[in-house]
Amino acid sequence: MSDTSGLITPALVDLHLAPEDKSEALRALAQRLFAEGRVTDLDGFLADVAAREAQAPTGMGDGIGIPHCRSPHVTRPSLAFGRRAAGVDFDAPDGRPADLIFMIAAPAGADDTHLQILAALARRLMDPAFTGALREAESPREVADRINGEEAPAGPAAPAATGGGLRLVAVTSCPTGIAHTYMAAQALELAAARAGARIDVETQGSAGTTALAPEVITAADAVIFAHDVEVRDRDRFAGKPTVDVGVKAAVHRADDLIAQAAGMVTRTGDDAAVPAPATAPRPPTGEHWAQRLRMYLMTGVSHMIPFVAAGGLLIALAFAIGGYEIASAPSVLGHFEWTSSHSWAAMLFQTGKAAFGFLVPVLSGYIAWAIADRAALAAGIAGGAVSVAVGAGFLGGIVSGMVAGFLVLWMIRWNVPRAVKGIMPVVVIPLFSVAAVGFLMFVVVGSPIASAMNALTGWLNGLSGSHAVLLGAVLGAMMAFDMGGPLNKVAYTFAAGALTAAGTAPDAGSLKVMAAVMAAGMTPPLGMALATAVRRGLFTPEERENGKAAWVLGASFITEGAIPFAAADPLRVIPAGIAGSMTAGGLVMAFGSTLRAPHGGIWVLPLIGSPFLYLIAIAAGTVVTTAVVVALKGMRKSPAPAAAGSPVGQPQTALPAA
């Protein structure tokens, strides 16, 4: 048994948790960690918890909530425990409020030993006897002793791999790799034992990964992927019947997944298991399909953005040095003069233009990679290159990436002879997938998408008056609504994608869109920072300290700087942020400010068209955010408590500036 002593102390246990609101319950438990020195920055830690909650609910069902995160504000792996008879809504799949809340706090750089302790705890949460004992505990000391000292339940003994027993392998993973990864593994192991099957699970979590042995994978009849992030080295499982679901499905429906995997396997006369005929994979269903599509898209965008940033900034610098006519300069090969600013500007422009040439292939390639791993990279990148050739741009890149990914995902599930399996990833799959995607983009969908892309570019370049202001306001609202969540990412992706079609025109409409999106993303944290300065009495000491950091975060275009305020008071902060961002976005479009850099905030001001008007738009959005949040908070019947509910009965002290 791992030594878990010190993971939790009686001071970190609240058997009568008072708040019924999730955000307040999280704050109450976090305050215990802060008071015990386990957390150094209360609001910074809560922002990390809120960011994890925004990825997916942490309500596990059966009355259990496991809010958790890895955070630089955590000094040592710790657990705060809260019990509330009436429960707290953690958006569990079964709709049951959580009466047991485990707040798991892991340092950003925790060592493997401590992370293994947290992983063992996550597995124990699947044991009804363990959670039942915590519901019956009468003192904080009893809870702490049970969590720190109780042996983790042993995993089910795997049936011997003899005769015709079903043999399965599985991979589990979740965004933080702390809780769901190991709970899913435990659930699958227990379900396999009930079904008389053997299963080997690879947990790709934060406590380290022990890869499945090649011979174990070869002997397996089917594979279960239970994941919310992409499975690493997925091509190891090529040709195996596969059940592919989100990680929570394994936690709650493990028996169904084992049965589904068994249904993919048929039996021969000697009862030896053989794969059932391969079929095209079913698209993600239920609550996961939209999340998965977004994950595929954002994987491509995240790999594309460095090329956008480098190319855009280099082109902007070239224009600043050599003027817009630098776009027609001859190649610097053979025409470069070390002492000529014109030559340096031409070099910067041509290098930036070359970087821009990789945008769509990289976007397409990594969308495909997110769907089907490395085997899909060739088809995705080639499809993106064809998209550029036919003028389909980033829209074509999205389509080619999706097509390449799902095509390869289908191909790797083919049941081919053993002699062919070895050349599938390096010859067969690249050959047929690249040819198929090329045919699709050249002959079938490339031209229609190119027409749509030209129409979009023309529409953006022709925007003026009320239409431009309306678009800026809508994008601004999306940026502020979830402050880094799906809507925020959709608006940013739209702007960054349009940026790739901006060309060299200094007043292209897509450059105005990028400027509006960045301004709108800056105003929520700036507005909250200003509000904490002008009406200090409406905010807690922690919020006032966090407001100091929000100045820098907002100025740097980090919208997430407003998350601590939104987590504590969403009904007032989010509407205020939306109002301010709509103002900033609309004004930028009205002023005609432009921006070729996709990030940087105030630090790329020299590269912004009409910079003075741009600052006015940001200032106006900031003031509107401040005015609205102050007005809404001022309408409360009572002021915000100085430090609501100090968990240990001690006065709360102000935090140092983040």
N, C-alpha and C positions, 0 to 999 in steps of 0.2 A: 504493500500500500504506500502511495506517495504521502509524504508528510504534509498535511494541509494545515498544521497549526499556524495560527495567526492570520489565516485568510479572512476570518470574521471574529469579532469580539462582541461581548454583550452590548457594548455601547453602540454597535452598528445594527442592532436588532430593535425593531419597533413592532410590538405585538398588538398595538392599538393605533394603527396608522389612521390619521384623521382625514386628510384630504380625499375627496371622492373624484376630483378632476385629475386626469393623468399627469398633466404638466406640474401641478402642485404636488402630487405624490412623488414624482421624480425629484422635484426640488427638495422635498423633506428628506428623502433618503440620501440625496447628494450632500445635504447639509451635515448629515452624520459623518459621512466620509471626510468632509472638509474640516469638521470640528476635531476629528481624530488625526488630522495631518496626513490622511491618505490621498487627499486632493489639494492642490496648491491654489487653484483658480476655480472658484465655484461656477461662475458663469461660462468660463471657457470650457470646463468639463461638461456642463449642461448643453452647450452648443454642440459638442461632439456627440452626446447622447441623442440630441434632437436630430442631428444629421443621420445617425444610424436609424432612428425611428422613421425618418422620411424615406429610407430605402425600402423598408418593408415592415409591417407591424410585428411587434415582438410578443404579442399574445399567442401562447401556444395551445390554448384550449385546456379543458379540464381544470380551469381555475388557476392557471399558472401564467405569469408574465415575467419575461426575462430581459428587461432593458439592459443593454450592454454596449460597450465600445472600447476601443483602444485610444488612449489619449495621452498627449505629452504632459498633461496636468495631473496625472496619477503617479504617485511616488512608489507604489508597490501593488501587486495584484491583490485585490480586495473584493469583498462582497458585503453589500448592505441588504438587509432582509426586512420586508414589511409585510404585515398580515392585517387585512381588513375584512371583517365578516361580510360586509355588504358588497365587497369587491370594487375594483376599479376597471373601467373599460379599456382594454388594451387591443381592441379590434381582433379578438381571437376568431378563428374560423367557425367555432361552434357557438359564437355569440355570448359565451359565458364570461362574466366579469372575473378578473383575476383576484382571488383572495390571498394568494401567495405571490409576492413580488420579489424577485431576486435581481438586484442591481449589480451586475458584474463590471468591475472597473479594472482594466489591464493597462499597464504602462505601454507607451508606444514602442519601447525597446525592451520589453520583458524577455527574460531568458526562457529557454525551452522548458526547464524544470517547472517554473511557475505557471507557464501556459499549459503544461500537462496537468497540473492540479486543477485549473479551471476547466479543462476538457473533461477530466474525470467527474467533476461536479455536474457538468451538463449531462453526462450519461446517467448520473444518479437521479436526475429529475424525471427520467422515464420510469422509475421504480415507484409504484403506488405506495409501497410500504414506507419508503423514505418521505415522500410528500405527506402521507397520512400522519406520520409521526410529528412532522412540523406543524400540522394543523392542530394536533392535540397538545403540543408543548405548552407548559404553563409559565415558563420564565425565559428571559433572554439568554441566560446562562445555558439552559437546556438546549436551545436552538443552536447556539454557538458551538457547544460541545458536540452535538450530533453532526453538524456540518464539518467541523474540523477533525473529528476523530473517527467517524464511522467509515468502515471499509466500503469502498465502491462495489456495487454488485458485480459479480463476475459475469462476463458475457456468456452466452449460451454455448454449451459444448457442441462443436460442429460435428455432425454425423461423419463417420468415416467415409472417405471417398472410395467406396467399393461398390461393386454391383452397378445398378442403374440409378443410384441416387442423383437427384438434380444438383448440379454444381453451378453456382452463380458467383459473379464478382460484381462489386459496386464501387462507385466513387461518390463521395458526398463533399459538398463545399458550400460556403455561404460568404457574404461580403466581408465580414470581419473575421471569420474562421475561429470563433470562440465558442458559440453555443449550438446553433442549429446544426453545424457540421457533425458534431459528436452525438447529439440527440438523434439525428437521422440514422447514423451508423448503428447506434444501440437499438433503435426500433427495428431496423432491417435484420439485425442479428437475431433478435427475439422472434420476429415473424418467421424467419427462415427455420429456426429451431422448431417452432410450432408446426411448420409444414413438412418437417422431416427432410429439409434440404440443407446443403452446405453452402455457406456464403463467406467470401473474403472481402472485406471492405477496406478501401483506401480512403483515408480522411485527409483531404487537401486543406488543412486548417492551419491555424497560427502556432500550434504546438509541434510543428514539424510534420513531414509527410514521409511515410515509409511506402515506397512504390510497390505495387503488386509484382510478384515475381513473374517473369515471362512464361514460365511453365504453368503457373496458376491460371494466367489469362488464357493460354492455349487450351487448357483442360476445361475451361468454363463453357457451359451450354448457352448462357445468355448474360447480358450486362444490364445493370441498373445504374443510370446516372441521376442522382438527386442533387441538383446544384442550382445556385442563383448567380454564380460566376462561371466563366468557361472552364471546362475540364482541361487540365494540363496534359499534354501528350496524348491526345484523344486517339490518334491514329494507331496506338497500340491495340485498340479493340476492333480494328477494321474487320468487317465480315461477320461479326457477332450480332445476333438478334439483340436489339437494344430497347429498353424502356427509358425514356428521357423525360424527366419531370422536374419541378422545382423542389427545393430541399424540404419545404414544409409538407409536401405530399408524402414524403417518406416518414416524417414524424407522425402524421395522422392517419395515413392509409398504407402502412407498411405491408399488411397482409394482402391487400389488393395488388400491390406492386409485385409481390412474390408470385401471386397467382397469375398476373399478367405476363410475367417473365416465363413462367412454366407453360403458359398457353402458346408461347412462341416456339416451343420445342416439341417435336414429335418423337415417337419411339419406333425403333426398328424391331425386327423379330426377336433379337436377343436382348431387347429392353435397353439397348444403349441409346443415349440421348443424341439426337442430331438436330441441327437448326431447322426450323420450319422454312419454307420458301420465303425469300426476302420480298418485302413489299415496300412501296414508297413510304417514307416516314409520315406519320400524321403530324400536322402542324400543332404547336403548343395549344392546349385548350384551357378552359376555365380562367382562373384569375391570372394565369401566368403568360398568356400569349402576347398581350400588349406590353408587359414588362420585358419580355424577351426581345421583342422587336425593337423596343427602345434601347435595350442593352446592345444589340447588334449594331444599331445605327451609331450609338454613342462611342462604341469601340472604334469604329471607323473614323468618326469625327475626332476623337482624342488623338489618334495617330496622325490625322491630317493637320491639326491645328499648328504643330511646330513648323510645318512647311508654309502655312498661311502667314504665321507670325514672321518667320525669317524672310520669306519672299516679299510680303507686304511692306515690312520695315525697310528692307533694302531698296525697293522701288521708291518708297517715299523719300528716303535719304537721297537717292539719285536725283529725284525731281528738285529737292531742296538745294542741291549743289549745282546741278546743271540745267535746271528748268525743264519744262515739259517737252521741249524739242529733243531732249536726250534720247527719247524713245526711237528716234530715227537715226541714231548714231551708228556708224559701221561697227562690225565686230571688233572687239579689242584684240583679237588674235592678229598680231602684226601691226596694230595701230595704237599700241599703248605707250604713252609718254609718262614717265615717272613724275615729272614736275607739272603736269597738266591736270587741273581740276576737272576739265572736261573728260579726260580719259578715266579718271577715278569714278566720276559719275556714271560714265558708260559701263564701266566694269561692274559697279554696284547694280545698275539697272539690268544688265544682261544676266548677272548671277541671280538676282531676285526673280527675273522672268523664268530662268531655268528651274528654280525651286518651285515656282507656281505650276510648272509643267508636271510636277509629281502629285499635285493635290488630288485629282480625281482618281488616278491609278491607286494611290495609297488609300484613299477613302474606300474605294471598291474592294481592294485587296483585303483590308482588315475587317470590313463587314463580313466578307466570305470567311476569313479566318475565325472570326467570333462564332460563326455558325458551325463550321466543320473542321477547324484547326488547320494545321499547316498544309494538309493535302489540297485545300481550296485556295491557297494563296496565288498560285500560278493563274488559275482561271479568273480570279477576282481582279488581279493586277492587269492581266491582258484585256479583260472586259472593260476596265476603266480606261485603258489606253485607246481602245476602239471607240469608247464613248467620246473621248476628246477628239479623235479623228473625224467622227461624223457630226461633231458640234452639239452633242447631247449634254455636255457639261456635267455638273455635279448631280443633276437629277438622273442622268443616264448612269453615273457612277453608283448611285444608290441602287438602281434597278439591277445593274450587272453584278454588283456585290451580292445582293439577295439571291439572284438566280444562281450564280456560281456556288454560293454556300449551300443552298438547299439541293442543288444538283449533285454536288460532291457528297453531301451527307447521305443522299440516297445511294450513290455508287459505292461508298465504303461499306454499306450493308449488304452488298451483293454476296451471295453464297457461291464462291468460285472455287474451282479445284485448288488443292494445296499448292500445286506447282505454279499457279498463277498468282497466289497471294503475295509472294515476295516482290513481284514487279508492279503490283497494283498502285502503291503510293508514288512510285517514281516514273512509271511509264504509262500504264493504262489510264489511271484517273486524270493526270495532266493532259494527255493526248486528247481524250474524248471530251473532257470538260472545257478545255480551251477552245476546241473546234466548235462545240455546241454554243458556248457563250458568244464566240465571235460571229457565228451565223445569226444568232438572235439579234445582236447589236447592229450588225451591218445590214441585214436583210429585213428583219421583222419590226423591231421597236425603235431602232436608232433614229430614223427620220422623224417619226411622230414626236419623240421626246425632244429632238433638236428643235422642232417647230415650237413646242411648248416652252423650251428654254429661251428661244429668241423672243417669244411673246412676253415672257416674264422679264427679260432684260429690257425690252422696249418699254414695258409698262413702268418699271422702276425708273428708267431714264426720263420718262415723260411725266412722272409724278410732279404735281404742282398744286398750290392752293390747298383747299380743304381736303382733297384726297390724300395728299402727303401728310398733312397734320393728323388725319384720322389713322393712317397706317402707323405713324410714330406713336400715337396714343395707345393703340391696341398692343403693339410690341412692348411698350412700356408697362402696361398692365400685366402682360405675361411675365416680364422679367421680375416684377415685384410680388406676384401672387404666391409663389412657393420658394422664392429666394434660393435658387440652386437646384430646385426639383425639376420634374418633367416639363412643365410649361416654360420655365426659365430656359431649359436646355433647348426646347423646340425653337424659341425665339432666337436664341444665340446661334443655333445651327442654321436657321434661315438666313441670318445676316452674314455669317461666315461663308456659307455656300454661295450666296449672291456676290460676295466679295471676289470670288474666284472668276466671275464673269465681268468684272468691272473694266478690264482693259486698261488703257492709259489715259482715258478722258479724265480731266481733273474734277469735273462736276457730275460724274456718273451717279445715277440715282442709287445704285447699290452702295456707294460710298457714304451717302447720306443715311441709308438704313443702318449701316454699321455704326455710324456716329450716334444715331438715336438710341440704338440698343445699349451701347456702352454708357451713355449718359444716364439712361433709365436704370441701369444696374448699379450705378454709383449712388443714387440719391437715397435709397432706403437706409443704409448705414449712416450716411452723412446727416440725414434728417433726424435719426435717433440720437446721434451724437450731439447735435445742436439742441434737441429737446432736453437732454439731460443737463445741458449747461444753462438753459434759460429758465427751466422749471424744475429745479432739483428736487423739490418736495414731492413731486409726483412719482419719483423713482426710488427704488431701494438703494442702499449704499453700493451693493454689488453692481446694479445696473449703471449707476453713475460712474463707477470705475471702468466698467466695460465700455461706456460711451467714449472714454479717452482712446481706447484702441479702435473704436469704430471710425474715428476721423481718418486714421491711416488706411484702414481696410476699405472704406468708401472711396477715398481718393485713389486707391489702387485698383478699382473696379473689382472688388471682392464683395459681391452682394450678400454672401453668407455672414458678413459682419453684423447683419441685423437679426440673425436667427435667435440669439439669446433673448432678445426683446420679444420677438414673435412667439417663442416657446412659452414665455411667462404670461403673455397677454395677447393672444392671437386676434381676438375680436376687435381690438383697438389698433394694434400695430399694423396688421396686414392691410386693412382698408386705408390707413394713412400712407403706407408705402405705395400702394397702388395709385392713390391720388397724386402723390409727388412724382412717381415714375411716368405716369401718363402726361403730366405737365412737362417734364423734361423731354420726353420723347417727341411730343407734339411740337414743342418750341424748336428743337433741333431741326426737325423737318421743315418747319416754317422759315427758319433762318437760313436753311441751305448749307449748314455746316457739313463737312465731309471728313471721313477717316478711312485710311487704308490699312492701318494696323488693327488687328482683331483684339488687342488687349493692351494693357498698360495704364489705363486711367489717366490721371492728370500728368503723369510722367511723359506721355507722348504728345503733350500739348503743341510743341513746335511742328508736329506733323498733321495737325488738324486744320482744315479749311475754316476760315472765319472764327479763329480761336476766341476772340473777345465775346462774340455772340454765344459761342458754345459754353463759355463760363457762366454767362447770364442764364442760359437754360438750366444748367446744373444748379445754380444758386436758387433759381425760382422753384425747381422741383424739391430742393432741400427745404426751403421755407414752407412750401405747401405741406410736405410730410410732417414737419415740426408742428405747424399750426393745427393740422387735423388730429395728430396724436395727443397734443396738449388739450385740445377741446374735448376729445373723447374721454381721456383720462380724468379731466376736470369734472366731468358729469357724474363720476362715481360718488356715491353717498359718503364714502369714507376714503381718506387718503391711503396710499399703499403703505403697508407696514414696513417699519425700518428693516426688519429681518424676520419675515414671517415664520413663526413656528420653529425657533431654534430647537433642534432635536434633543439637546442635552440640558436644556434649561439654562443656558448661558447666554449673555448678550452677544449678538453677532457683531463682529468687527469688520471694518471695511477691508476689502482685498487690495493688494498692491495693483498698480496699473498693469494690464495685460501687455 
